[in-house]
């Protein structure tokens, strides 16, 4: 189950817009989890805003993001932090389940942010599954990480609703 709480602020020129939100995911009754327990909670706050700004296409290219960017690549089913030179610091299912912080993830290698983790015996390249070695953990991990994609969709929906409301208010104004 998912819960999204959104706070709005009034911009005198453009109307209401989302200024903060809390996205809460509750545990699912699988793998012995207790239904209703909070699995993950993310809070976001708008620190600055502008409307109708032209954004160059290059801003939406994955290779243009700076190191340290948290990436949820829905098409490739990857969840990682971008490192120098375009390297990926993959985020494991265990790190998501353990609610590791961004700072813990950035400061460690893949799988090492979980308390009590030990160094893998294979290199990061060897840990990537091949066709002959399927990744049995991917579906469960991706199911838990899909909230990133859902969050983005909800934020876009809220932004669209705010724009619609703004246009409606302008049409009503004398």
Order of alpha helices (4+ residues) and beta strands (2+ residues): beta-beta-beta-beta-beta-beta-alpha-alpha-alpha-alpha-alpha
